[in-house]
Amino acid sequence: MALDDPVVITCAISGTIANREQCPAIPYAPEEYGAEARRIVDEGGVHIHIHARTREGQPSYEIEDFQAIKDAITDEVGDRAIINFSTGTIGVPVAKRVAYLEACRPEVAALNMGSMNYAKYSAKRKDFVFQFVFANPFDEIIELLEAMRGLGIKPEHECFDVGHVGSLAPLVDMGLLEAPLHADFVMGVVGGVPASARNLAAMADNMPAGRHHWGVIGIGRDQWMLVAAALTLGGSIRVGLEDNFYLPGGEMARSNGDLIAKARQMTEEVGRRPATVEEARELLGIRAPAAAS
């Protein structure tokens, strides 16, 4: 990637961990996802990452919830945004994750690239707020990847550490991946790579040889520093209420649109420009919606 490439601005619309007690703007119902998608697209976002929820806000891995959310978004914005489904979770069989991909056919699906300790630490408490082992063994990665290939869905390789980036090379060698790869570097999770511009550059430097697409996913308030670093290194960016509730000045976002608007402003201020949805599809190497349905 290069600085003259347009920037794909992605929004992680809701996540599964946070709730409205923490941030009132998090969408639960499909129509709320649709309204947020409109705000995202109006502010320059072209790629929307989805974790499904029930109307009560509980995480869901049911086909009907993913389909209802996808339908609400496409009813609101048509094909002006790339729809991306998460497959990352704990305790949900691969077959169930493949089932909602097969039924709903998103253009992109996130694929976690390795196992790790996953935690949140409180310096005030001198203890972990939560901690668990996020298991993503190679056999599951390959099973999900083969399913995505068969369905014409582009994998988004979520890499939480440099070793996860290195895990792309054997998959390329096996013939399971084709250029351009689409990787996002998740930074700031305790147990994963620490959030710094130097570490982001190292992640990008470890991508397989060839012209590929990468972006950054900053967790928490380090997000804006990482957005700035990615923009100056030639990468793309993700913001959204799954990752961070706050604008750089410390005020809580009123919607995902507020976060996308700030990301677009930063993109333009460093002399780059947001990608159109057509450019984003080309950079990510994904099929147009009609071809993927």
RAQUI-V135709 format. One record per pair of residues at least 24 apart in sequence whose C-alpha atoms are under 6 Angstrom apart, sorted by sequence separation. I is the first residue (numbers start at 1). GAP is how many residues later the second one is. D is the distance in Angstrom with one decimal. If there is no record, write none. Layout:
I:GAP:D + I:GAP:D
//
This chain:
83:24:5.8 + 84:24:4.5 + 85:24:4.7 + 86:24:4.9 + 219:24:4.9 + 220:24:4.7 + 28:25:5.9 + 84:25:5.0 + 29:26:4.5 + 156:26:5.3 + 157:26:4.5 + 158:26:5.0 + 159:26:4.9 + 160:26:4.8 + 28:27:5.2 + 156:27:5.5 + 159:27:5.8 + 28:29:4.9 + 184:30:5.4 + 161:31:5.4 + 181:31:5.0 + 182:31:4.9 + 183:31:4.7 + 184:31:4.7 + 185:31:4.8 + 186:31:4.6 + 187:31:5.1 + 188:31:5.2 + 160:32:5.2 + 161:32:4.8 + 180:32:4.5 + 182:32:5.8 + 184:32:5.3 + 185:32:5.8 + 197:32:5.6 + 47:34:5.3 + 50:34:5.9 + 10:35:5.8 + 46:35:4.5 + 47:35:4.5 + 48:35:5.2 + 49:35:4.6 + 50:35:4.9 + 51:35:5.7 + 9:36:5.0 + 15:36:5.4 + 48:36:5.8 + 49:36:5.9 + 50:36:6.0 + 10:37:4.5 + 11:37:5.0 + 12:37:4.7 + 63:37:4.8 + 67:37:5.8 + 10:38:5.8 + 30:38:5.9 + 34:38:4.9 + 30:39:4.5 + 34:39:4.3 + 169:39:5.9 + 31:41:5.7 + 162:41:5.6 + 30:42:5.7 + 34:42:5.7 + 16:43:5.5 + 108:45:5.3 + 110:45:5.7 + 111:45:5.7 + 112:45:6.0 + 113:45:5.9 + 107:46:5.2 + 108:46:4.6 + 109:46:5.1 + 110:46:4.5 + 111:46:5.0 + 112:46:4.8 + 113:46:5.6 + 108:47:5.7 + 109:47:5.9 + 111:47:5.9 + 114:50:5.5 + 113:51:5.2 + 120:70:5.8 + 119:71:5.1 + 118:73:5.3 + 117:74:5.0 + 182:102:5.7 + 180:105:5.8 + 154:132:5.7 + 152:140:5.8 + 40:217:4.8 + 43:217:6.0 + 39:218:4.7 + 43:218:5.1 + 11:227:5.6 + 13:227:5.5 + 14:227:5.5 + 15:227:4.3 + 8:228:5.1 + 9:228:5.4 + 10:228:4.5 + 11:228:5.1 + 12:228:4.6 + 13:228:5.7 + 14:228:4.7 + 7:229:4.9 + 9:229:5.9 + 11:229:4.8 + 25:229:5.9 + 12:230:5.4 + 25:230:5.4 + 3:231:4.3 + 46:231:5.2 + 2:232:4.8 + 1:233:5.8 + 6:267:5.3 + 7:267:4.7 + 8:267:5.2 + 6:268:5.5 + 7:268:5.1 + 6:269:4.7 + 8:272:5.8
//
